[in-house]
Amino acid sequence: MSSSVNMEDIISLAKRRGFIYPGSDVYGGLRGTWDYGPLGVALKRNIMNLWWQHFVDGRDDMYGVDAAILMNQKVWQASGHVDTFVDPLCEDTVNHRRFRTDHILKDNGVDAEGMTMEQMDAAIAEHGIKSPDGNPLSASRTFNMMFTTHVGPTSDDASISYLRPETAQGIFTNFKNVVDSFYPDLPFGIAQQGKAFRNEISPRDFIFRSREFEQMEIEYFVHPEKWEEAFEELLASTHEFLVRLGLKPEHIHELDVPEADRAHYSKKTIDIEYDFPIGKEELMGIAYRTDFDLGNIQRVSSKSMEYTVKGTNEKFVPHVIEPSFGVERALMAVLSNAYREDEVNGEKRIYLALPEHLAPVRYAVSPLLKNKPELVEKAREVYRALKQKYGNVSWDDNGNIGKRYRRQDEIGTPHVVVIDFETIEGGGTVTVRERDTTEQRRVSIAELLG
């Protein structure tokens, strides 16, 4: 990742080339929401498919689920989200704009990690911190980040539900179902990908912190005495996945989260941080949740969450290791890592050095001249053959060949296949132009499809 890369560069490219647009943009937008264009959908899907292949299809001990977004309100009461899923909120006392208190402190060079709400307020007073508009700030209060809704035709306490703030609880509520259906040996995991929603007080930093996002989570169920071995194995597998995303190890950092800063359910948490253009921030985390969630379900539902070890009478409520990934943060890391600027023939060039297996477009096929029917016909033939083999292949005949190269570079297309007169005249070879080096080489069509 170039040291000169900033978020404005990434955001501009993402919108210009159809990766990510501001949500509801035609109506003035809705803060904290983003729409994914054709290339963004493809890149996001490639990341999610790679994750699923790495952690689910590539293993024998993982089971996938897709739980409902709307769940019985008891799920969120038992999990503690109704009472504890809160952020500290302060307010500009003049114009009443609201902010997360810890973000206000961070923006003014004060690390609020581990502070209570009262300590944050004291730090604001001590440092004389004002709102971004220069006005005094109110005392902080708690703000629950769950979106509340009502299910059915009435709006009363009994009809309350929530847009899920995480996918994890859908896994926990299906633990018993999976055990009853498949009776897997311990340890085993249940994985889920899907939407989550958080009413962030101050969404910011592009897609890093938004109100609607996607998660990729695993709850890995283990014997209470064997959690450490499973934790280390999943941590190592996580690092392997990050390498497969193309992220450089020197930009990846482990933070062993101190007890005071861990979630209330966690006995050990490792945050994986990444050197984003906005600074070193959390990319994903892996937590040892003990039997907190299954124990709560057992207590509130009065249904046993015990697992019986096959061939024995040993019963216990399994403990859980949770690797939790945000799709958008992974995508933002991939884009940041791939963004490049260089100079070709005296002109500035921007390109995305995406790994080939993640690139939304693997090959672009182009006739050298679109007004020559024989070139177009042959190019269409090659395009159809490549499309059948790889799927993510595009046709590009817009503008001169130089402009096509620049466009495909910004999209992150690894190879541009050009059908020229030599293809027609002699021997079924094409020019393949490589994105990262801009080098061109002659390749037979048979080799290209091989």
Summary of the structure (lengths in Angstrom):
residues: 450
radius of gyration: 25.6
end to end distance: 33.0
largest distance: 78.8
contacts: 1390
relative contact order: 0.12
helix: 37%
strand: 29%
